[in-house]
Amino acid sequence: MSVPNHFDLLATDGAARTGRLTTPHGVVRTPAFMPVGTAGAMKGLHWREVRDAGADIVLGNTYHLMLRPGAERIAALGGLQRFTTWNGPMLTDSGGFQVMSLAQLRKVSEKAVNFRSHIDGAAIELSPERAIEVQLLLGSDIAMQLDECVRLPAERADIERAMQLSLRWAERCKRAFETAPDGHMLFGIVQGGDVPELRHASARGLIELGFHGYAIGGLAVGEPQEVMLAMIEEAAPILPADRPRYLMGVGTPEDMLEAVARGIDMFDCVMPTRNGRHGVAFTRFGPVNLRNARHADDPRPLDEASDWPSTRNCSRAYLHHLIKSGETLGAMLLSEINIAYYQRLMRDIREAITRGSFETFRMQTRADWEQGDIASRDPA
């Protein structure tokens, strides 16, 4: 049975692409960055700020939401969008990353992942079928297959075992997703660590099964950037050109710019909000560490030309004061500033691809990051 396609490829410039992904809750413009609202909330931001910043789609997490408040409870309350008041497109991560990050609490078998809840120690089984069931209860527009992600570096035998298991789980997830309402999507996840032939085998196996879109997983998990980019170069060209490509858990502005140049359409990462809570702002001049004492008497804003009010109006001195004083407002302002910057970067990328000037934009953006100004060239 063929899998319906909800993605329109609008323009290309080299390997870079811009398109439109139509979901039951709205249209997503790609390349797109998905802010991460793991447990149904964006840390430090209201949903209206996320929307005003330009985000079309956000991410929730199956593992965390199934534990608290519970998928069945969310379904009874009208689904994740109504529950959170986001009311826009939402992708849910299947919990595969937690299979890796909570290794001390879980056991992986052919059937499922069995683990102890990090909240209360309760025994939980997460199978491919249950992962899909939870995501259907949540009502997410885009569900992800359950996979096993291996932290790098790792032995080839471990990488291959996890990749083959993920392929078998992908098939089970696809069968379980057959009851999904029309318009909802399931993405397969390419695994294979840092081994090119395993990446190829995973991609081809997923394509044979057929999915609405394809993610590249198991990267940004300890490997150098050059390895991550090399694996994108191995996997992306194999994936169908008419389907969206999602690089999971990435990343820095530079990571995203380089991944777009290699054909990636979608991203997610906790970095904008996490770094904001730790006093780091992302700007077109590069990262700025507001904890540094040099900002204490600096009346300048982070970027007087920004179209985001907090970036344009708040002085570096004030932001420094808030962070050093431990004021919650400091983390809130920097989180919204960072989300707004990420969304502006995606918008500018889309426009550059449409104009056919992506490579010029890419080189100018990198030059701006590298040059910056004296106060903006702090190490993050």
Phi and psi in degrees as a GROMACS rama.xvg file:
@    title "Ramachandran Plot"
@    xaxis  label "Phi"
@    yaxis  label "Psi"
@TYPE xy
-70.9029  152.429  SER-2
-101.574  123.617  VAL-3
-57.6944  148.18  PRO-4
-110.627  127.755  ASN-5
-113.545  15.6658  HIS-6
-114.702  130.36  PHE-7
-112.615  120.324  ASP-8
-84.7227  116.668  LEU-9
-95.2258  -35.2625  LEU-10
-160.467  153.016  ALA-11
-131.574  153.917  THR-12
-145.711  98.8271  ASP-13
67.0174  -133.339  GLY-14
-83.816  -14.9496  ALA-15
-69.9367  143.164  ALA-16
-134.688  149.702  ARG-17
-131.667  142.711  THR-18
-157.248  -168.27  GLY-19
-139.926  123.988  ARG-20
-110.572  119.077  LEU-21
-96.8266  121.707  THR-22
-118.427  167.508  THR-23
-60.5916  -22.3259  PRO-24
-108.287  13.2676  HIS-25
136.107  178.789  GLY-26
-96.9299  138.893  VAL-27
-110.961  122.421  VAL-28
-85.4835  131.914  ARG-29
-118.074  150.473  THR-30
-61.0155  143.461  PRO-31
-130.448  139.858  ALA-32
-106.893  127.285  PHE-33
-100.023  108.679  MET-34
-60.1775  146.101  PRO-35
-98.1732  114.568  VAL-36
-112.075  71.2606  GLY-37
-45.6482  -54.6292  THR-38
-104.571  29.9514  ALA-39
86.0606  17.7557  GLY-40
-149.583  145.255  ALA-41
-93.3069  117.478  MET-42
-62.0909  117.999  LYS-43
86.5985  -2.80869  GLY-44
-131.996  150.991  LEU-45
-86.6998  153.288  HIS-46
-57.3702  -33.4729  TRP-47
-64.6289  -32.6908  ARG-48
-69.9625  -37.197  GLU-49
-62.4869  -45.0008  VAL-50
-66.5047  -45.5825  ARG-51
-62.6196  -29.3117  ASP-52
-70.7053  -15.9308  ALA-53
112.305  6.98514  GLY-54
-73.5195  132.525  ALA-55
-92.9511  -25.9053  ASP-56
-146.924  146.766  ILE-57
-128.327  171.788  VAL-58
-119.766  138.555  LEU-59
-120.882  167.072  GLY-60
-121.849  123.907  ASN-61
-58.3045  -47.0933  THR-62
-57.2239  -52.9781  TYR-63
-68.659  -40.1878  HIS-64
-73.1914  -31.2161  LEU-65
-70.3016  -26.652  MET-66
-81.9692  -37.7285  LEU-67
-159.053  118.216  ARG-68
-89.285  -2.61751  PRO-69
109.678  135.204  GLY-70
-64.7339  -41.5901  ALA-71
-63.1421  -38.5794  GLU-72
-64.8017  -44.1614  ARG-73
-62.7264  -41.3288  ILE-74
-61.1709  -42.0142  ALA-75
-65.6405  -24.7995  ALA-76
-93.4758  8.93994  LEU-77
107.128  3.81904  GLY-78
98.0273  167.059  GLY-79
-65.8865  -37.6727  LEU-80
-65.4624  -46.3884  GLN-81
-67.9382  -39.6956  ARG-82
-60.5614  -41.0119  PHE-83
-90.6211  -16.2856  THR-84
72.0725  12.1755  THR-85
-67.9918  -48.2388  TRP-86
57.2734  29.8808  ASN-87
-132.24  -178.672  GLY-88
-56.2775  141.638  PRO-89
-144.052  134.981  MET-90
-107.888  141.486  LEU-91
-116.472  128.261  THR-92
-75.4474  137.102  ASP-93
-72.0995  -13.7464  SER-94
106.083  -1.05697  GLY-95
-60.9113  -35.4344  GLY-96
-64.3499  -37.9957  PHE-97
-67.5788  -25.5797  GLN-98
-57.4677  -34.914  VAL-99
-84.0885  -50.121  MET-100
-71.6991  -23.2968  SER-101
-108.027  40.9679  LEU-102
-55.548  -32.8895  ALA-103
-72.7992  -11.4977  GLN-104
-109.125  3.6988  LEU-105
-136.685  164.017  ARG-106
-136.118  127.465  LYS-107
-99.2059  130.308  VAL-108
-130.612  175.2  SER-109
-58.5198  -37.2518  GLU-110
-72.9518  -44.6655  LYS-111
-171.264  177.906  ALA-112
-102.117  126.189  VAL-113
-109.583  130.327  ASN-114
-149.126  167.933  PHE-115
-100.037  131.694  ARG-116
-57.7625  133.571  SER-117
-73.1029  -8.74611  HIS-118
-87.6391  -51.6733  ILE-119
-134.08  5.01445  ASP-120
80.7874  3.7223  GLY-121
-64.1854  144.521  ALA-122
-76.2507  128.775  ALA-123
-129.376  139.604  ILE-124
-114.004  126.053  GLU-125
-119.17  103.187  LEU-126
-98.7077  167.392  SER-127
-56.086  -39.782  PRO-128
-66.876  -41.8414  GLU-129
-68.0857  -37.1921  ARG-130
-59.9135  -41.2776  ALA-131
-70.9988  -41.7402  ILE-132
-57.0699  -45.1986  GLU-133
-62.0095  -44.2401  VAL-134
-67.5864  -33.4876  GLN-135
-69.2696  -36.981  LEU-136
-64.5663  -39.5941  LEU-137
-65.7972  -30.0131  LEU-138
82.4222  23.437  GLY-139
-64.5963  148.205  SER-140
-71.1437  -36.9569  ASP-141
-126.996  119.167  ILE-142
-101.237  153.423  ALA-143
-113.332  144.215  MET-144
-63.6857  153.814  GLN-145
-76.7868  133.65  LEU-146
-139.194  169.632  ASP-147
-111.689  121.986  GLU-148
-104.231  133.012  CYS-149
-108.234  128.215  VAL-150
-70.0323  135.14  ARG-151
-95.8192  151.083  LEU-152
-73.5981  154.083  PRO-153
-148.902  161.092  ALA-154
-69.5307  144.273  GLU-155
-56.9745  -39.1242  ARG-156
-60.846  -39.4372  ALA-157
-68.1721  -40.0534  ASP-158
-64.3653  -43.6926  ILE-159
-67.6837  -40.9288  GLU-160
-59.2177  -46.7257  ARG-161
-65.9304  -38.1609  ALA-162
-64.4233  -45.4586  MET-163
-66.3577  -38.7509  GLN-164
-63.1064  -42.1311  LEU-165
-61.9266  -36.8327  SER-166
-65.0286  -42.1618  LEU-167
-67.0646  -38.0874  ARG-168
-67.2425  -34.0725  TRP-169
-59.8639  -42.5269  ALA-170
-63.1715  -41.9406  GLU-171
-66.4988  -39.0659  ARG-172
-63.5681  -40.1347  CYS-173
-64.4942  -41.1709  LYS-174
-62.7314  -42.7943  ARG-175
-66.5809  -25.3672  ALA-176
-82.8404  -3.48308  PHE-177
-62.8708  -20.5891  GLU-178
-89.8461  2.58359  THR-179
-65.7725  146.641  ALA-180
-62.5597  156.317  PRO-181
-58.1177  141.126  ASP-182
93.4526  -20.7853  GLY-183
-79.9311  150.938  HIS-184
-124.711  152.129  MET-185
-125.238  127.464  LEU-186
-104.52  138.018  PHE-187
-86.75  160.093  GLY-188
-123.102  119.005  ILE-189
-75.6423  122.391  VAL-190
-113.85  -174.118  GLN-191
130.522  6.47642  GLY-192
56.2969  -133.315  GLY-193
-106.913  27.3929  ASP-194
-110.232  109.055  VAL-195
-54.2579  -45.2164  PRO-196
-65.9853  -28.8697  GLU-197
-73.8308  -36.4463  LEU-198
-60.8891  -44.2071  ARG-199
-60.6039  -46.157  HIS-200
-63.7292  -40.8468  ALA-201
-64.7374  -46.8569  SER-202
-60.7655  -45.3831  ALA-203
-66.5276  -37.707  ARG-204
-63.9012  -40.4264  GLY-205
-68.1001  -40.8914  LEU-206
-62.0865  -39.1788  ILE-207
-62.7702  -37.6822  GLU-208
-69.6478  -42.2033  LEU-209
88.6491  117.024  GLY-210
-134.714  163.931  PHE-211
-69.3126  -28.8383  HIS-212
-158.858  171.687  GLY-213
-134.316  130.788  TYR-214
-105.037  153.479  ALA-215
-108.923  112.442  ILE-216
-109.304  179.989  GLY-217
70.2504  24.0515  GLY-218
-122.943  168.166  LEU-219
57.5846  38.6148  ALA-220
-124.442  32.0543  VAL-221
122.631  -12.3446  GLY-222
-86.4981  156.066  GLU-223
-63.956  157.889  PRO-224
-58.2989  -38.2838  GLN-225
-63.7574  -30.5665  GLU-226
-70.556  -44.4415  VAL-227
-56.7655  -48.4862  MET-228
-65.4132  -36.6719  LEU-229
-63.7654  -39.4763  ALA-230
-70.0814  -33.8309  MET-231
-62.1805  -42.9769  ILE-232
-63.0318  -30.2056  GLU-233
-75.0133  -41.26  GLU-234
-89.4723  -43.8307  ALA-235
-57.9629  -44.3349  ALA-236
-63.6701  -21.9103  PRO-237
-77.056  -30.6278  ILE-238
-70.7038  148.567  LEU-239
-57.4755  132.615  PRO-240
-67.2638  -22.3676  ALA-241
-94.2668  11.0685  ASP-242
-122.193  148.477  ARG-243
-66.951  148.051  PRO-244
-120.962  126.309  ARG-245
-122.199  120.437  TYR-246
-95.6086  111.015  LEU-247
-79.7633  134.82  MET-248
75.129  18.1982  GLY-249
-121.764  135.296  VAL-250
171.517  -136.856  GLY-251
-77.8334  160.414  THR-252
-54.5714  -40.3502  PRO-253
-64.2193  -42.932  GLU-254
-56.1537  -45.4561  ASP-255
-69.0277  -42.2121  MET-256
-58.9244  -44.7146  LEU-257
-71.1384  -32.8163  GLU-258
-71.0313  -37.9755  ALA-259
-59.4931  -40.2377  VAL-260
-62.654  -16.664  ALA-261
-109.226  13.1429  ARG-262
99.5062  16.8315  GLY-263
-90.6522  144.593  ILE-264
-111.695  -24.8347  ASP-265
-139.051  147.113  MET-266
-142.293  157.968  PHE-267
-148.595  152.237  ASP-268
-171.27  147.619  CYS-269
-82.6792  -4.17129  VAL-270
-57.393  -42.7271  MET-271
-59.3802  -44.504  PRO-272
-80.7115  -38.6693  THR-273
-64.0525  -46.5616  ARG-274
-65.92  -34.3869  ASN-275
-60.6223  -40.6096  GLY-276
-67.6377  -19.2044  ARG-277
-104.668  15.1678  HIS-278
89.475  13.2779  GLY-279
-109.901  128.496  VAL-280
-106.167  139.46  ALA-281
-96.401  130.877  PHE-282
-138.517  172.794  THR-283
-70.976  -7.17448  ARG-284
-96.6041  3.86623  PHE-285
103.838  179.935  GLY-286
-71.2048  144.039  PRO-287
-124.79  121.139  VAL-288
-90.4863  102.498  ASN-289
-73.1704  -6.30842  LEU-290
-74.5035  -21.8567  ARG-291
-65.6589  138.574  ASN-292
-62.4959  -22.9782  ALA-293
-62.3965  -16.8202  ARG-294
-89.664  -7.59434  HIS-295
-59.6641  -31.4993  ALA-296
-116.966  18.7201  ASP-297
-94.1015  111.656  ASP-298
-80.3866  -6.39559  PRO-299
-73.9472  149.003  ARG-300
-75.2051  170.753  PRO-301
-62.8466  -37.982  LEU-302
-159.429  103.914  ASP-303
-66.6027  -16.3616  GLU-304
-95.6145  -0.441918  ALA-305
-66.8902  150.049  SER-306
-92.156  3.44579  ASP-307
-98.1543  123.07  TRP-308
-54.8048  -44.9263  PRO-309
-66.4084  -34.4642  SER-310
-68.1361  -36.5831  THR-311
-83.8815  -29.4859  ARG-312
-107.408  -32.3652  ASN-313
-78.2118  130.638  CYS-314
-75.1164  154.579  SER-315
-61.6221  -35.6872  ARG-316
-62.2845  -42.4841  ALA-317
-67.8859  -44.065  TYR-318
-61.9081  -41.1765  LEU-319
-58.634  -46.4492  HIS-320
-59.4942  -46.2004  HIS-321
-61.4874  -43.6729  LEU-322
-67.023  -46.6906  ILE-323
-65.9371  -28.376  LYS-324
-85.8012  -6.15242  SER-325
71.7811  22.5378  GLY-326
-73.6773  133.538  GLU-327
-57.7472  -33.8949  THR-328
-58.4487  -33.5298  LEU-329
-60.8589  -47.9559  GLY-330
-64.0175  -37.6451  ALA-331
-65.2872  -46.9753  MET-332
-64.0314  -44.7562  LEU-333
-69.0197  -32.6184  LEU-334
-65.4107  -44.0872  SER-335
-69.7398  -36.5347  GLU-336
-60.0061  -41.8723  ILE-337
-71.4946  -42.9907  ASN-338
-61.5329  -41.2722  ILE-339
-63.6719  -39.1015  ALA-340
-65.4401  -44.512  TYR-341
-59.6047  -41.7012  TYR-342
-69.649  -36.1288  GLN-343
-65.0719  -39.4193  ARG-344
-60.9874  -43.8371  LEU-345
-63.3082  -42.0352  MET-346
-61.7132  -45.5894  ARG-347
-64.6453  -36.596  ASP-348
-63.1704  -46.8844  ILE-349
-58.6905  -44.2307  ARG-350
-65.4984  -39.3889  GLU-351
-65.1991  -40.5148  ALA-352
-63.9481  -43.1689  ILE-353
-60.768  -38.6569  THR-354
-77.0112  -14.0068  ARG-355
79.0699  23.8426  GLY-356
-122.72  30.3565  SER-357
-62.3304  -42.1989  PHE-358
-64.5784  -38.3667  GLU-359
-63.3502  -44.393  THR-360
-61.5425  -43.075  PHE-361
-59.6958  -47.4619  ARG-362
-67.8146  -39.7074  MET-363
-66.7473  -39.8829  GLN-364
-64.2391  -44.2148  THR-365
-62.5164  -39.7161  ARG-366
-63.9108  -40.0226  ALA-367
-63.3048  -42.8394  ASP-368
-61.8715  -41.7602  TRP-369
-73.9526  -34.4669  GLU-370
-85.8932  -55.8197  GLN-371
52.2776  -151.428  GLY-372
-131.75  172.357  ASP-373
-55.3389  -45.5594  ILE-374
-77.6475  -13.0647  ALA-375
-101.379  3.4761  SER-376
-103.491  27.6182  ARG-377
-70.0161  147.526  ASP-378
-67.8479  135.298  PRO-379
